[in-house]
C-alpha cells in the first residue's frame, strides 16, 4: 500500500466508501473486503424506482460526471432521479492495487473482470440502497462495457441502457491498443515489476502512456484543425505538457494496468459460450447505442454491428471532432447531443 494524495476528497470531492464484503473473482482469487467509492446525486424515492446507475471509464472517476453530465439542466437530472456513480475497482478510489491490503497490494493484486465490477455494483445497490431495478444504466468507454454487462447479466434489473463509445466485446485492434498502453508503463525501469514506491518513480512510462493516448484518444482532425487552440494552448506540445501528460502522471501505474487488463478482456459473449449475438439477445432493456463519429478505437461500425443484435435498440451517433476523448465534454456541441439522446431514452415508456 502506498500513499498517493491524488486519490482523495481534495481532488475528487464528496464520495463514500461502501464495503460489499468478500468479492470472489471470475479469474480466481478474491478481494476479502471490496470497497466501492460511490457518489450520489438526488434522492431515492419511497418506491425506490427512480434510480440511475452511472459507470466509470478508464482513468476516470465520478468527478467528470458530477462536473459535466449531471445537473438540473441535463438529462441526468438529480431533481428527478437518484443518480449513483460507482467508481470501478482499480479506479484508485475504490479498492485498487495501490490502496489494497498488503496481501493483495501492488503487483499482487488479482485479475479483475468487468463482470466482477458489475456483480459488486449490483450487490451494493441491492444491499445498501435497497434498489432492485434501474431506470437507466449509462457509461462511456469502459463504462459502456459495464453497461452491456449489466444488461446481459441482469436483464430484469435494467429498464434502459445507454452504452456510449464502447463495445460489448473488445476488438483485436482495441486489445493491441491496450497492450501498447500497458507496455509504455511496464517498460519503465522505475516500474520495478510493480513494486515502485511512488507513481513519480514511473513518470517516464506514464508520460509515454499519455503520448499513446494523444495518437488514438483524439481524432486526426482534432490535431489537423488545431482544436487545442480552442482549449487555450499555443501549440500541440503545450497541450501535451499542460493537459494530457499531467492528467496521467498523477495516477497510479498499477491501478491503470488493472483497468487496462479489464478493458482488454471485456466480452459479454463469455456468458453464451462465445456467441455474441446470443449474449446481446438476452438484453431486454430499451437501448440506445451511442458511438462518437470520430472515435479512433471504438468506431461507429463496431457499435452498429453489435446494436443489430439488440432487440428494441437504436443507434444514435454523436458528432464530435475530439474523437474518443470527446467523452470529457470539452466541445460545446457534445453535451447537448448526449442530453438529447438520454432525455429521449428516459422519456420512452418501458
QUIQUINOR-V986950 format. One record per residue. N is the residue number from 1. PHI is phi in radians with two decimals (none if undefined). PSI is psi in degrees with one decimal (999 if undefined). OMEGA is omega in degrees with one decimal (* if undefined). Layout:
[[N/PHI/PSI/OMEGA] [N/PHI/PSI/OMEGA]]
This chain:
[[1/none/128.2/178.0] [2/-2.20/158.7/-178.6] [3/-1.60/131.0/172.7] [4/-2.40/105.5/-173.7] [5/-1.10/-16.5/178.9] [6/-1.06/-35.6/-178.2] [7/-1.53/75.9/-175.5] [8/-2.67/169.0/176.9] [9/-1.11/-27.7/179.9] [10/-1.01/-38.9/-176.9] [11/-1.71/-21.5/-172.9] [12/-2.08/0.2/176.7] [13/1.28/-156.7/-174.4] [14/-1.30/134.0/169.7] [15/-2.85/158.7/178.3] [16/-2.00/143.8/171.9] [17/-1.65/118.0/-176.6] [18/-2.10/126.2/179.6] [19/-1.45/136.3/172.0] [20/-1.89/12.7/178.0] [21/1.36/-154.8/-178.5] [22/-1.25/130.0/178.0] [23/-2.06/108.4/175.2] [24/-1.41/134.8/-168.2] [25/-1.78/149.5/-178.8] [26/-1.03/-36.7/-176.6] [27/-1.50/4.9/-176.5] [28/1.73/158.8/-176.7] [29/1.39/-176.8/-177.3] [30/-2.77/163.9/169.4] [31/-1.91/113.7/-170.7] [32/-1.07/-38.3/179.0] [33/-2.42/90.6/-176.4] [34/-1.46/119.2/178.8] [35/-1.88/133.2/177.6] [36/-1.96/133.8/176.2] [37/-1.49/122.8/-170.7] [38/-2.23/130.5/171.9] [39/-2.06/134.3/-179.0] [40/-2.13/151.5/-177.9] [41/-2.42/130.1/-177.1] [42/1.53/-171.6/-175.9] [43/-2.17/140.6/175.0] [44/-1.36/126.5/-177.8] [45/-1.32/172.7/-175.3] [46/-1.09/-35.9/179.7] [47/-1.36/-11.3/-179.1] [48/0.99/39.5/-178.0] [49/-2.13/21.4/179.3] [50/-2.06/28.7/-173.1] [51/-1.61/140.6/172.4] [52/-2.16/134.7/175.6] [53/-1.84/130.5/173.7] [54/-1.99/128.4/-179.5] [55/-1.88/150.2/-170.2] [56/-1.71/159.3/-179.0] [57/-1.78/178.8/179.3] [58/-0.98/125.2/178.7] [59/1.27/-12.1/-176.1] [60/-1.59/160.5/176.2] [61/-2.30/-176.3/178.4] [62/-1.03/-20.4/-174.2] [63/-0.99/-44.4/-177.7] [64/-1.13/-35.5/178.9] [65/-1.25/-41.3/176.9] [66/-1.02/-43.8/-172.4] [67/-1.43/-27.2/-169.9] [68/-2.09/-40.6/-167.8] [69/-1.74/-25.6/-170.4] [70/-1.91/133.8/176.8] [71/2.86/166.8/-177.2] [72/-1.10/-19.1/178.6] [73/-1.65/4.8/-178.5] [74/-2.01/165.1/175.9] [75/-1.07/-36.6/175.2] [76/-1.43/79.7/-170.2] [77/-1.72/111.7/-178.1] [78/-1.24/-9.9/174.8] [79/-1.37/-14.2/-179.9] [80/-2.02/-35.3/-174.0] [81/-2.08/157.1/170.2] [82/-1.69/107.6/-172.3] [83/-1.81/122.1/-178.0] [84/-1.98/119.0/175.7] [85/-1.86/118.1/-178.3] [86/-1.93/120.3/178.7] [87/-1.30/130.0/-174.8] [88/-1.14/157.1/174.0] [89/-1.05/133.2/-176.6] [90/1.59/-0.1/-178.1] [91/-1.24/-17.3/-174.7] [92/1.78/-25.3/176.4] [93/-1.70/-47.8/171.0] [94/-1.29/177.7/178.1] [95/-0.91/127.0/-173.1] [96/-2.59/164.4/-178.5] [97/-0.95/-40.4/-172.9] [98/-1.34/-20.3/-176.9] [99/-2.01/5.8/-176.4] [100/-1.37/160.5/173.8] [101/-0.99/154.2/-171.5] [102/-0.92/-36.9/-174.8] [103/-1.16/-20.7/177.3] [104/-2.22/18.9/-176.6] [105/-1.45/160.4/172.7] [106/0.92/-123.8/-175.1] [107/-1.20/-11.8/-178.5] [108/-1.59/1.0/-177.7] [109/-1.15/134.3/-176.5] [110/-1.28/162.2/174.2] [111/-1.18/132.5/179.2] [112/-2.12/136.5/177.9] [113/-1.86/163.5/174.6] [114/-0.93/-39.8/179.8] [115/-1.07/-33.5/177.5] [116/-1.14/-41.2/176.2] [117/-1.02/-47.2/-174.4] [118/-1.18/-39.2/175.7] [119/-1.05/-43.5/179.7] [120/-1.16/-40.7/179.7] [121/-1.13/-43.7/179.7] [122/-1.07/-41.4/179.5] [123/-1.11/-42.9/180.0] [124/-1.10/-48.3/-178.3] [125/-1.06/-41.4/-176.9] [126/-1.30/-48.1/-173.3] [127/-1.42/-34.4/-175.7] [128/-1.57/-40.7/-176.5] [129/-1.86/-13.7/-176.3] [130/1.29/24.1/-179.1] [131/-1.57/123.0/-179.3] [132/-1.87/-17.5/-177.4] [133/-2.57/145.4/-175.5] [134/-2.01/134.1/175.1] [135/-1.14/-32.4/-177.4] [136/-2.77/140.7/164.3] [137/-2.05/128.3/-176.9] [138/-2.48/142.6/176.4] [139/-2.97/156.3/179.7] [140/-1.90/146.2/175.8] [141/1.05/-114.2/174.4] [142/-1.09/-27.4/173.8] [143/-1.14/-32.5/174.6] [144/-1.17/-39.5/176.3] [145/-1.03/-42.3/178.1] [146/-1.18/-36.6/177.8] [147/-1.05/-46.2/177.2] [148/-1.08/-43.0/-179.8] [149/-1.06/-41.9/176.7] [150/-1.04/-49.2/-174.4] [151/-1.17/-30.0/179.0] [152/-1.47/-43.1/-175.4] [153/-1.35/-38.8/-176.9] [154/-2.20/61.0/-173.8] [155/-1.02/-33.8/-178.5] [156/-1.29/-12.9/-177.9] [157/-1.70/-9.5/-174.1] [158/-2.04/109.8/179.9] [159/-1.40/-36.5/179.9] [160/-2.44/148.6/180.0] [161/-2.39/139.9/179.1] [162/-2.40/82.8/172.8] [163/-1.32/125.4/-177.4] [164/-1.97/123.6/173.0] [165/0.92/51.2/177.5] [166/-2.93/156.4/-175.0] [167/-2.01/162.2/179.5] [168/-1.36/-26.2/178.5] [169/-2.30/121.5/-177.5] [170/-1.15/142.2/-177.6] [171/-1.57/159.9/177.1] [172/-1.02/-39.7/178.4] [173/-1.07/-44.1/-178.8] [174/-1.18/-34.6/176.3] [175/-1.06/-43.7/-178.9] [176/-1.20/-35.0/174.7] [177/-1.06/-46.0/177.2] [178/-1.05/-39.5/179.1] [179/-1.07/-42.9/178.7] [180/-1.12/-40.4/177.7] [181/-1.08/-41.9/-178.9] [182/-1.19/-41.8/-178.1] [183/-1.19/-28.5/176.0] [184/-1.05/-34.7/179.4] [185/-1.41/-51.1/-172.0] [186/-1.23/-19.3/179.5] [187/-1.38/-11.7/177.2] [188/-1.25/123.0/178.4] [189/-0.94/-30.3/179.7] [190/-1.19/-13.9/178.3] [191/-1.12/-31.1/173.3] [192/0.90/45.2/178.9] [193/0.96/33.8/176.1] [194/1.54/7.5/-177.1] [195/-2.03/33.2/175.3] [196/-1.09/162.4/-179.6] [197/-1.64/-19.5/-178.4] [198/-2.78/153.9/174.7] [199/-1.05/-24.4/178.6] [200/-1.08/-29.7/178.8] [201/-1.12/-20.9/-173.6] [202/-2.01/25.5/-173.9] [203/-1.09/-34.7/179.7] [204/-1.16/-42.7/178.5] [205/-1.15/-40.2/179.0] [206/-1.18/-33.2/176.9] [207/-1.19/-42.5/175.2] [208/-1.09/-39.2/176.5] [209/-0.98/-45.6/178.2] [210/-1.09/-37.0/179.9] [211/-1.12/-35.2/176.8] [212/-1.19/-38.2/175.7] [213/-1.09/-34.3/178.7] [214/-1.08/-36.1/-178.2] [215/-1.29/-42.3/-172.6] [216/-1.87/-26.8/-176.7] [217/-1.24/-36.4/176.2] [218/-1.80/154.8/-178.2] [219/-1.37/164.3/175.1] [220/-1.08/-35.2/180.0] [221/-1.20/-31.8/176.3] [222/-0.98/-46.0/-178.4] [223/-1.34/-40.8/-177.7] [224/-1.10/-41.5/-178.1] [225/-1.55/3.9/176.6] [226/0.94/48.4/-178.5] [227/-1.12/-22.4/179.0] [228/-1.05/-19.9/176.9] [229/-1.13/-34.7/178.1] [230/-1.18/-18.7/177.5] [231/-1.64/11.6/173.2] [232/1.24/37.1/171.4] [233/-1.96/146.1/-174.4] [234/-1.53/-16.8/-179.1] [235/-2.72/164.0/177.4] [236/-1.15/-31.6/177.2] [237/-1.16/-40.4/177.9] [238/-1.15/-36.1/176.6] [239/-1.10/-44.0/177.7] [240/-1.06/-48.2/-175.2] [241/-1.28/-28.6/-174.9] [242/-1.71/-17.6/-177.7] [243/-2.20/-64.7/-167.9] [244/-1.23/-44.0/-179.4] [245/-1.16/-47.0/177.4] [246/-1.08/-30.2/179.3] [247/-1.05/-39.3/-176.5] [248/-1.64/-30.9/-173.2] [249/-1.24/-16.8/176.8] [250/-1.43/-11.0/-173.3] [251/-1.56/161.9/-178.5] [252/-1.45/129.2/-178.2] [253/-1.06/-45.2/-179.5] [254/-1.14/-34.4/176.7] [255/-1.09/-45.8/178.7] [256/-1.08/-40.2/-179.6] [257/-1.15/-38.2/177.1] [258/-1.06/-45.4/179.5] [259/-1.19/-39.3/-178.6] [260/-1.11/-39.2/178.9] [261/-1.14/-41.9/176.0] [262/-1.02/-47.5/-179.2] [263/-1.01/-48.9/-179.6] [264/-0.98/-36.3/-171.4] [265/-1.79/13.9/177.3] [266/-1.15/122.5/-175.8] [267/-2.92/104.9/179.6] [268/-1.25/-14.9/-178.0] [269/-1.20/-12.0/176.9] [270/-1.16/-16.7/176.8] [271/-1.34/-16.1/-174.2] [272/-2.29/39.3/177.2] [273/0.95/38.4/175.1] [274/1.55/0.9/-178.4] [275/-1.58/99.7/-176.1] [276/-1.14/-41.8/-179.3] [277/-1.06/-39.9/179.3] [278/-1.16/-39.4/179.3] [279/-1.13/-47.8/179.7] [280/-1.18/-25.2/176.4] [281/-1.19/-13.8/176.8] [282/-1.32/-18.4/-173.5] [283/-1.23/126.2/176.1] [284/-1.90/-11.0/-179.2] [285/-1.15/145.6/167.3] [286/-1.18/120.9/-167.6] [287/-2.17/129.6/168.1] [288/-1.90/116.6/175.3] [289/-1.59/121.9/-166.7] [290/-2.16/89.1/173.8] [291/-1.47/165.0/172.5] [292/-1.84/129.5/-168.9] [293/-1.10/-28.8/-178.6] [294/-1.75/14.0/-179.1] [295/-1.13/126.4/-175.5] [296/-1.45/-23.8/-177.9] [297/-2.22/-3.3/165.0] [298/-2.19/68.3/-174.0] [299/-1.16/160.5/-177.5] [300/-0.98/-40.5/-175.7] [301/-1.07/-33.0/178.2] [302/-1.23/-38.0/175.5] [303/-1.14/-43.8/-176.8] [304/-1.10/-40.1/-179.9] [305/-1.07/-36.4/178.8] [306/-1.38/-40.3/-176.6] [307/-1.02/-32.3/-178.6] [308/-1.11/-19.7/-179.7] [309/-1.62/-1.5/-175.5] [310/-1.82/118.4/177.2] [311/-1.12/147.2/174.6] [312/0.98/46.1/-178.3] [313/-2.23/161.8/175.8] [314/-2.38/151.6/171.3] [315/-1.71/121.5/179.7] [316/-2.12/105.6/-174.5] [317/-1.57/130.0/176.6] [318/-1.66/133.3/178.8] [319/-1.65/111.5/179.4] [320/-2.66/120.0/-176.1] [321/-1.17/-20.4/-179.0] [322/-1.17/-23.9/-176.3] [323/1.47/-144.2/-173.7] [324/-1.02/-41.0/-177.3] [325/-1.35/5.9/165.6] [326/-1.02/-20.0/177.5] [327/-0.94/-24.9/-179.3] [328/-1.29/-7.5/174.7] [329/1.24/27.9/-178.9] [330/-1.28/-43.4/-178.7] [331/-1.21/134.9/-175.8] [332/-1.10/-22.7/-178.9] [333/-1.52/-5.0/-173.9] [334/-1.27/-57.0/-173.9] [335/-1.12/-35.1/175.2] [336/-1.02/-36.2/177.2] [337/-1.21/-44.4/179.1] [338/-1.09/-44.7/-180.0] [339/-1.10/-38.1/178.3] [340/-1.09/-48.5/-177.6] [341/-1.16/-45.8/-180.0] [342/-1.17/-37.6/178.9] [343/-1.10/-43.0/178.7] [344/-1.19/-36.9/178.1] [345/-1.14/-45.3/180.0] [346/-1.17/-25.7/179.0] [347/-1.42/-12.2/180.0] [348/-1.34/127.8/178.1] [349/-1.26/138.8/-179.9] [350/-2.26/999/*]]
